[in-house]
Structure formats: C-alpha cells, structure tokens
Amino acid sequence: MEKRWVLKQKGRKDDVENLAQELNIEPVLANLLLQRGVKTFEDARRFFRPELSDLYDPFLMKDMDLAVERIEKAVKNNENILIYGDYDVDGTTSVALMYSFLKKFHPNIDFYVPDRYSEGYGISIQGINYAIEKNVKLIIALDCGIKANEKVAYAKENGIDFIICDHHYPGSELPDAVAVLDAKRPDCNYPFKELSGCGVGFKLIQAYSITNNIPFGELIEYLDLVVVSIASDIVPIVDENRILAHFGLIQINKAPREGLKSIIQISGLSGKKIAVEDIVFKLGPRINAAGRMESAHKAVELLLAANAANAKTSANSVDDFNDARKNIDRSITQDALRMLFDKSKLEEKKSTVLYNSKWHKGVVGIVASRLIETYYRPTVILTASNGMATGSARSVMGYDIYQAIEKCADLLENFGGHMYAAGLTMKIDNVSKFIDRFERIVSETILDEQLVPQIEIDAELKLSEITPKFFRILKQFQPFGPENMAPVFLAENVSDNGEGRIVGPSKEHLKLALIHEEEPFKGFPAIAFQQANNFDYIRSGDSFDICYTIDENNFRDKSTIQLNIKDIKINKRD
C-alpha cells in the first residue's frame, strides 16, 4: 500500500537557533523539541528530566475531595468496598492498583471485572447484584462508568454508593455518583485531560495518601501498573503521563511486582531493559488475552500474585490464552478479508463495516486494526453476543471515529471510546441501517488524504549527521508514544553498499548497509520490515529515498545504531 509522506513544518528559524544555543544541541534536535511543545529551558528540563514533584495536585480534579471523604467513611465504618474495573489492560491494572493499595489498611475489599461475553463493557446489573449479595456499600469503578447512569441509579436504590474513576468522554448527564473523577467532564479544570483509567486511579490514591499522611514514596510501587496501562491504552505520553511513564519504566525495570516479573520472563524479555514498545507488543497483549478468551479475573490475579509460584502459574495461563487469541485472530482476519474481496464496488466505499454472528467477540478490535492495514478506512467489526450485534471500531489517522459513531446514536444501545477506537452495541435488526448511515457520515466528513496511509516526517537528516552525541540526546526523548512518537527522518539519494540481503522466515524483510555520497565508505546498518519487494531495485545500486527512525540494536552484548526504514521511495528513472 503506497504511503503519503508529509514533512512537518519547521519551527521559526530564530526559535530553533535560540533553543539550540540555550541547550547546546544541534538545530535539528531543537526543532524536534519545538514540534513537541518544548520552547524554553524549563520546558526542556521537564521533558528530559521529569520529576515526581511535577505531578499535579490531585485535588485539582473535580470531586476528588468527595471521593476521598467517601473512602475514609467506608474505612472508618468498616464497610465492604468493591473495586470494579473494565476487562482490558487499563481496567485490570486499575483494579490491581486500587485493590492492593486499599487492602493494606482495610480488609473488607473485593474486586469484580465483568465478563466480556455475558455482561459486556462497563458497569453491569450482574456486577451490582454481586455487590448487593456481598453487602457492599461502596463501589469504586475504574476505567468505566462515566455513562452508567441507570446502573448507578440502580445501585443507589439498593444502598450502594459509587465513585467513578474514568477517562472516557461523558454523556450529556453524569451518573448520580458520590464522586465522578474524569478530567474530560466539562466542569473539571484539571490541567491534563489524557490520563489513563489507571492514571485516574493513581490520582485518587495520591489524594487519599495526602489526606492521611501516607508518604508519597509508598506509592512508587504502583507505578509499574500505571505505565503498563499508559502504554497499552495508547494514551498520549506527554505532560503528566510522561512523568508517570518515565518513573513507571524505572519501577518495572528495577522492582516489578511478581506478576509482571513472570510475564516479562515468559515474553522472553528477562535481562532486557523494558521499553514502552515491549509493553505494547508483548506484555499488554498477554494481559489482555485473559479477558478476550476467558475471564479478566485471571489477569487481575496475575497482577496481584503474592509470590513467584502463583505468578508463574498465572503467567502461563495468560500466555496460553494469548496463543489461542492469535490463532482465532488470524482465522477471523482471513474470513473478513474474504468478505471484503467478495463485495462489489469496494473501492467506492469510504468505510468498512462487517458483521458475522460467529466471530469471536474477544478479537474483533484486533481484526478491525488488521483490516485497516489492508484497506485503509475507518473500520467497524461486529459479531453477535447476547442477542445483540456488538463490536469494535478503529480509525485512520486524523479521523474521529467516535464522532461518526455518535451521529448513529439513535441506532445504538450503547457506545463509548475515543477518537481512534470505540466499542458499540446495537440490535441485530439495526446492523444494515448502521452500515448505510455510518458510510454516509464517513463519506461526508472524511478528507480524501485521510484515506491514504500517511507517514509524518519530523525532519530531514543526512546519514552523516547521525553522530554518537546526536543519538545519545535522541534517546532521551523516550519514552515514546502518542504525541511524542519516535522521530521520523528523511534521507534522500541513499544506496546500498552491496551487502544488502533479504531476511526473515518468509523472506519478507531487507537488511541493508546504506551509504550516501558524503560518506561513501561508511555503511549504516538498516532494517526494512515487509519491504523485500524493493530488493531488485536496491541491489542495482541506484539511489532511493527513505524515511526512518534511529534505533539501537543489541546483539551479543554489543550495541550499535541501526536505521529502521519505515518506507522506501524509488527514484524514477528517466
């Protein structure tokens, strides 16, 4: 699939030069910082040297004082508290964080995660009935609940209070809870709006600790859970999330809890410095697989494991779930691609919506993402569950799929999510109406350029400009993630020195040694995944353009700079 290269606008020349001089760095690095909102020396200090003291006062969040007061009342009156969370990684890490924190000084704590298949997303009547049976007086809901007005009202009728800790968009009315902690509610002036669900939970335990004179140092142990949630839920790694992720990575590398230690081992990451991408691609999917394939309770049990033996057992279990998930994901993706191939006038469509009652509910979001890799359009994958059509939506760069779904609200039983990902449920009879409406809305609102995969390039960078000092500073831009992605560079008129070869189990990748006219004798190691189709041209010795990131390749205790080629543009011969 051909990609569109877009070179980001440079900062003002004077601003770039001034920042470069002030920080004693190359202008290209100063430009990268300006693109990320770093404009002053103090901004740079916060960016490169995050401090826990830079975290915001949790009481700036609307209703935080009410939430703390209600928990204190529950502890004082020895009430039963239920920790309730979503079944994804953000939800299960949130539950583990809140449960393990409160359990230290309040014994009457239980947790509940809804079943993806029998209950669905968010607060369920079954979950509230469980709380009634257990004589629970307070439910703390994490990573869900912001639209659960009817469920919260039902709980209140049965003598149960709610504290909601969420980060999703609220509806027109908030639930009638004791406290609704969500920086996205319109009347909340909290300075940062993009916390993960687990991040909101962390702010609550921070506020409780301040009120009850618990030293902040006792909260450090929970940051491994917070960084796993931040990375897995794909929230922007800027501002407060950057601080939490930075210290969370330190914690997960230095002293991870037993459950995470076991999942690190089983993922083949022992002895490696864990980075955000390791969480996104290896740890997160395994934790997620429990809720996708059986029960997210298994994921919480893993994260709460008290010893190495229990952790290993739980880790083996979720790893087995992940293997099963991959097999089902692969099969359904193939089914979905066949359905698309069979549809007439495919190219005229601006969206993809597919429904199959037999597809596994636990992997529809993954399948939606896979289809976008082949057919680059806003995509919704639906299956049948409990007599309803339910599924997941994924979007393309720059297009707000949540807003498009919101315009179909009258056809839906419920929905929720973000700009790039959402979940939705509707009556099966409404599927065809939804397909037509969604296609019409997308067609009217999406730009043509948003239907072509785009690579945003931060700056032009000749290979000769990649020095050890440059790379040393570039590494300090980590942790990478949304709104601070690994910088992508453009280099024109490079060529292979003749050492290039095709690699990979299916001969799908390229391993190259790149040169350019300014340094014709120095070959820069490079890897180009899924781009073996360009090999015949490259081995001819002709030049080509690349966009790339700069990585570190560690092999046999030796570390070298390696270019990760995102795309190749062949220079057309006359």
Secondary structure by P-SEA (a helix, b strand, c coil): cbbbbbbcccccaaaaaaaaaaacccaaaaaaaaaaccccaaaaaaacccccccccccccccaaaaaaaaaaaaaaabbbbbbbbcccaaaaaaaaaaaaaaacccccbbbbbcccccccccccaaaaaaaaaacccccccccccccaaaaaaaaaaacbbbbbbcccccccccccccccccccccccccccccccaaaaaaaaaaaaaaaacccccccccaaaaaaaaaaaacccccaaaaaaaaaaaaaaaccccaaaaaaaaaacccccccccccccccaaaaaacccccccaaaaaaaaacccaaaaaaaaaaaaaaaaaaaaaaaaaaaaaaaaaaaccccccccbbbbbbcccccccaaaaaaaaaaccccbbbbbbbccccccbbbbbcccccaaaaaaaacccccccccccccccccccccaaaaaaaaaaaaaaaccccccccbbbbbccccccccccaaaaaaaaaccccccccccbbbbbcccccccccccccccccbbbbbccccccccbbbbbbbcccccaaaaaaacccccbbbbbbbbbcccbbbbbbbcccccccccc
